[in-house]
Amino acid sequence: MPTNLQVLPWTPPPAMDVEALPAGKWWDAVKAAPNVGERALKALGDETGAVIQDKHGPLYWLVKVRSATSWHLRQVRVLTQLADERTYLGVPPVSWTKGPSTHWRVPLSADHYLTDARRLWRALAEADRAEYGRVPEGRQLCYRCQLPTDEPIPVEVEDGRSDVGTVIYACPPHAPLYTKRQPRTLTSRAAAEHERRPR
């Protein structure tokens, strides 16, 4: 085992493939969708701990057990041990540091182990706002399934039925089926007209 891992309180057991390990024992894991995760990873820079990227794109940060249980961000999930069930994370061998299979996006080391949960939350919250804009008040109906969602993601529906200025939402499972809206910038034409300033 490499010397820089010997000082860590936990290292993955020797394995030849991805191994399912229980969250809530040595660490909890915070899963972020690829678009949110990439922004957060960039914002954290050298302050990030180890990060696993699975073969489908989501990123997983390891954090102190029970440090992120009350989080509520769109496209972010906290994997921890619950009273009546266990949650598992697919952990690759330490030597797997390149994709496209599940790998350590930020390799596990003495310098990159657990990520500070408060810093991670700030980075993910900033990424959430940058990707999806402000969270609307209350629950919204998903355009596709017509069920209420606590994680509304603004989307564009290309069927000609949406009015200009109307925001349409989808739940996380259905949002990838649509084009995501880009949050309005202050330099957009509508903003310029509203604020009566030249473009």
N, C-alpha and C positions, 0 to 999 in steps of 0.2 A: 504494500500500500504506500502511495506517495507520502513523503514526510509532511507536506503541508496539510494533509488530512488527519494526521495522527493527533493533533491538538483539539480536534472537534469533538463535542460530546456525542455526536451521532454521525455515522457514515453508512451508506447503503451496504447491505451485505453483499459479498461476492456473488455475482450472477452473470449469466451469459445472455440474458434477455431482459426486457422490461419486467419488473416484478411489482405486483400489487401490494402496497404497504399501507397499514392503517393510519389515517389522519387522527390527530388528537393524542397520540402516544409520545412522539418525539417532537412533533411540530404540527401546526395546522397548515393548510395550503389555501392560497387565494387564487382562484381561477379567473382569468379575464379573457374575453373574446379577443381575437387577433388585432382588430383595429384599435380597441381601447388599450390592450396590453402593450402594443408597440409604442403608443404615445407615452404611456406611463413609464415604460422601460427607458425611453429617451429622456424623460423628465428626471428620473431618478439618477441617471448617470452612474457614477462610482458609488452612490449610496445604496445601490441595490444589493440584495443578497443573492444567493443562488437561484436560478430560474430554470425550470423545466419547460420545454416547448414540445407539445405532443404532435404527432404526425398530421393532425388536422388543423394545427395552427394556434390553438389557445395556449396562453402562457400561465405557468403556475409558480407563484412565489411561496417559499417556506417562511412562516412567521411563528412567533412564540404561541404555544397552545393557549387558547381562549382569549387571544388578544384582538380578534377581529369578528367575534360572533354576532355583533349587533349591526353590522354593515348592511346598507341597502343602496346599491348602485346598479344601474342598468348594465347588463352583460357581465356582471361580476358575481361569483359564487364563492362562499367560504366552505371548505371541506374540513370538518372537525368530527369528533366523536359525539354522537347524540345519546340521549338516555336509553333509547330503545333500538338503536342501529349503529352500525359502523360504516364509515365512508373510507374508501380506498383511493390511493393515488398510484398511477403507474410510474414507477421510478426506474429510470434507465441505469445501466452500469456507469460508474464514475468516468470511465474512459470514453463514453459516447458523447462527444461534444460537437458533432456535425449532423445536420439533417440529411435527408428528409424524414427519416424515422424519428420517433420520440428521442429527444436528446437534451443534454444540459446546455441551454442557450447561454446562460452565465454559469460556468463551471463551479462546482462545489469546491471551496477552498477555505483556508483559515480567514482570508479576507472577504470572502463571499459565502456566508452561511445563511443565517436568518436575516430577513429584511425587517427594519423597524416598522411596526404596523402603522404608526401615525404618519410616517413619511409616505408609506405605500398608499394609505387612504387618500392623502392629499393629491398624490400623483394620479391615482385612478379617478378621483372626483374631477380633477382638471381635465383628464382625458375624456371622461363621460360628457362634460359640458362642451368640449371642443367637437366631439363627434356628433352629439345629438341635441345640443342646445339646452336651454333650461328645462327642468322637469315641470310638466304642467301640473296645475292644481288638481288633486283628486285622481281617481282612476279613469282610464280612457278605454274605449272599446277598440278592439283590434279590427281593422278593416276587413281582414280575411275571415277570421272565425267568429267575429261579433261577440266575443267574450271580453269581460273587463280584464285589464292588465295593470299591474302595479309598476311595470317597466315599459311604459310607452315609448316607442322609437318612431320619430317622424319619418314618413316615407312619401315618395311620389308615386301616384297611381297613374299609369299611362293609358287611361281609358276615356279621357275627355270629360269625365263626370265631375272632376274636382274643380271648385271655384278658386280663382286667384285669391290668395291670402288665407285660404282655408287649410288648416293643418290636419293631415290624416295620419293616424298612428297604426302601428302593428305591434304585436307582442314579439318577444325575442325569437321564438321558433319561426314565425312567419315573416319577420322583417327582411331576411335575406332574399325573399321572393320579389322584393320591390327595390326601386332605386331610393337610396337614402337621401333625404334633403340635406343640403349644406346649411348650417346656421347662417342667418342673414348677417352680413357685415355692415359696418357703419358707412362704408363707401358705396353701398349698392344704390341703384337709381331710386328705388322706393324710399330709402332713408334720406337721400339727398333732397327729394321732392318734399318729403314730410318735414324736414328741417329747414326747407326753403334756402338751400345753399347750392351753388353751382356744382355740377358734376366734374 
